[in-house]
Amino acid sequence: MHERKPNRLKEYDYSQEGYYFVTICTKNKTEYFGKIQDGQMILNPCGDVAHQFWLEIPKLYENTVLDEFMIMPNHLHGIIGIVGNAYYAFPTDRTKMLLSKIIQQYKATVTKEVRKFQNSFQWQKSFYDHVIRNNESLEKIRKYIIHNPLKWGYDRENDNGVPLDEKKKFWKNFLNRL
């Protein structure tokens, strides 16, 4: 059986105050949330649900703020801020850390609502994160999120468009700039 590589930083408390860039993907890159048209994301009803419940996060978790985010056809990118940390007891179970709890709740709620009209909806397991360590990185990530629909052809989650080797070069350059 294939063993998964851990997505989280070892020895890092994902409940502590800070900003986190997260990417949550649908299973098999299925485009459930809408389409890119003329460089703009056009949400469908599934995308509207994903958008609505993303905005609910700070109402459910008082120590959170939302920054830039973008629902894409088969994933979403967002920046979540944890502020005034009330959860600063380093849990040994990494799934109990605040960031993981937020994403688990979000995915469960969206799944329940979307399946009312799209029974086949599924998320990919887990999520990707990047701990934002300074204002320069925060600004670069904000710009990346805002312009993401314009770069859909280069997106790792888009199986159409730009050839894989060009995508790899694009992403290597992007990650080196963070």
N, C-alpha and C positions, 0 to 999 in steps of 0.2 A: 504494500500500500504506500502511496506517495505521501511523504511527510511534509506538511506545510511549513514554510519559513515564517517565523513570527514577524508580524507587521509593526509591533510597538518597540520603542527603544527600551532596551534592558535597563533596569534600575532607574527608570524615569517615572515619576508620579503624574499620571495624566489627570489628576484632580487639582493640581496646583494652578495658581493664577498664571494666565498667559493666553496667547492666541495660537490657535491650531488650524491649519489648513487641512481639510478633509475631502476625500473623494469617495463617493459611494456609487457602486456600479450595479447594473442589472445583470442577472445571470445570462450567460451566453451573448452578451452585448446586444440583447434584444432592445429595439428602439420603441419603448413603451410611452415615452413622455411627449412626443411631438416630433417636429422636423426643423431643420435649418433651411431657411428660405431667404435669399438675398442677404446673407450674413446676420440674420436675426433668428432667434429661437422662437418658434411658434408652438406654444403649449397646446396639447390636446386635453381631454378630461383627466387622463392619468397624470399628466404634467401639472394640471391645476391642483390636483390633490397633493402631489409632492411639494409644490410651491406653498400651498396653504399650511401644511403641517410643518414645513421648515420654519415658517414665521411664528408658529406656536411654541417653539423651543423655549424662548425666554419666559413664557408664561408658566411653563411646567418646571423650569429649573431657574430659580430666582438669581442664582449666581452666574448667569450666562448673558452674553450679549451676542448679537449677530452682526457680522460685518458683510462684506460683499459675498454674494453667492450667485450661482447660475445653474438652472436646471438645463441639462443637455438631453439629446434624444435618448441616451441609454445610461446616463450617469448624472451626478451633480457634483459641483465643486462648491465648497463654502468655507468661510472663516468663522470659527466659533471662538469667542472670548470667554474665559472663565475669570471672574472678578471676585474680590472680597471672599476668598476661598474659605468656605465653611466645611470643606471636606478634606482637610489636609492631614488625614491619617493614612499613611501609605499602606493600602491594602495589599495583602499578599496575592489575592486573586485579581489579576489585571482586568478581568471583565467587570469588576466592581468599581473601577475607577470612573470618575464622573464622565469623562469624554466617551468612554465605551458605553456607559449607561444611557447617555443622551442618544447616541447613534442606534443602539439596540431598540430603544423606545420609538425613535423616529421610524426606523425600518418596519417595526411591527405595526405601528399605526397606519403607515402608508399602505402596507401590504393588505391589511384588513379592509381599508376603504377602497383601494383599487380593485381588489378581487370581487367587489360587488358588481362590477361591469367588465372586468378583464380577468377571468378566472385563472389564466395561465401565468399571471404576474409572479416573478420571483426576483430576489436580490442575489447578487454574488455574495458568498460568505465574507464576513469581516468588512473592513474598509481600509483605505490608505490614509496615512496622516503625515504631516510635516509640522514639527514644532517650530513656530515662528520666533526667532530669537532676537530680531532687531527691527527697527522701523524701515530700514532699507529693504529688507526681505519682505516685510508686510506690504510695502508699496508695490514691489514687483509682482507679488502674488495677487494683489487687488487688480492690477492692470491685466495680468494673465486671465483672471476670471472674467473681467468685463469684456475682453476681446476674444474669449474662447469661441463663440459662435463663428467669428471670422476665420478661425484656424481649424474648423471642423475637419477639413481634408487631412490635416496632420495629426489629428487626435488619435491616441493609442487605442481608444475604444471604438473608432470608426474603421470598419473592415473595408470600406470603399474609399475611393479617392487616391491619395498619394501612396506610392510604393513603400513597402516596409523599411527598406534601407534609408530612404529619405526621412521617414518618420523618426527612425533611430537617431539620425544626425540632429534633427530638430530638437528632440527631447534631451539629448545629451547636452546641447548648447543651452537649453532652457535651465536644466538642473545645475549646470555649472555657474549660472548667473545668480542662483539663489544664495 
